[in-house]
Amino acid sequence: MAAAYPYTGHIIDHAEISEEVCIGSGGFGVVYKASHKIFGDVAVKRIFKDLEISIRDRQILEDEAQKLTQIRSPYVVLLYGVVMHPCNYSLVLEYMCYGTLREYQLKYDVNWSTIEELVRHVILGIHYLHVTAKIVHRDVKIGNILVGKGPTAKVSDFGLSEWHEYSRMVSENCRASSESVTVGTTTHIPPECFMDINRKADTKFDVYSFGITIWEIVTKKRPYINAKPDVIPFAVINNQRPDENEIPHDCPVFLTNMMKECWNGDPKRRPTFKEMLDRITEKRHAVTVCDEVQVRCLNETTNYSFCFQSPKSHKIKEI
């Protein structure tokens, strides 16, 4: 266990990090691949810099980070700790060599059995967050699913509301306009939260977002690509969803059924991640049993065919 989950002191000295190379950027900072003298390859997400914060707010950020370093799941990206320097506030995370699931799919020819397995990993990760860590992700999407060796999919960017809030403050300070920053990802927000702007995100929020994420995975496209952002909430409330015509004809029915159940307009009718996990486990078991039966039948057929060997030949007669 110690090898799988190394000690994570939640405050990390930036002097321990070297060889930083920028590998991406997003709404919540710039990401670098780097090397840490203890953890090896790491991802450093620089959330904000050159921002004066009070002692109280600094403590809030430290407390939030300290709690998240305790999260331990094979399907959740590990937070090693944070850099808390006035010129550099960063998250030091487990490095996932293939990047986001979208990047992985675009670079490699990923078959359906592998996709189903990666979807199972995501279900396991979010189920852990909901049941064990008691965390609602609030931004489940393909860009927050990272892929590492195996391949193994892991859930990232969860439980960092305070850090993200400071990131928004920096973004607003850097803009000349007074345009507000969108909270979350509009395309993945369930209809009930558009109808009640004060509604608190719960586990069914994540389930809906996961349904949209499945669509992203099976189509390799972005949802509502032709719609203006301000039109999406109205369309979603009126039961519009990403275009099902974009789903490949050979997509497993199991995935499309799960997708539609997850994005149901009624939160009560959406499955829990435990229910989805039970179903996908049952499906895997059924496939295993089917494979065993096929192997047994093949063996029996092979043995039976020996009865029809020609006395002049040692070759097995094809039947």
Secondary structure, DSSP 4 states (H G I P E B T S, - for coil): -TTTS----SB--GGGEEEEEEEEEETTEEEEEEEETTTEEEEEEEEE-S----HHHHHHHHHHHHHHTT---TTB--EEEEEEETTEEEEEEE--TT-BHHHHHHHS---HHHHHHHHHHHHHHHHHHHHTS----S--SGGGEEEETTTEEEE-S-S-HHHHHHHHHHHHHH-SS-PPPPPS-GGG--HHHHH-TTPPP-HHHHHHHHHHHHHHHHH-S-TTTTS-TTTHHHHHHTT--S-GGGS-TTS-HHHHHHHHHHT-SSGGGSPPHHHHHHHHHHHHHHHHHHHHHHHHHHHHHHHHHGGG--TT--SPPP-
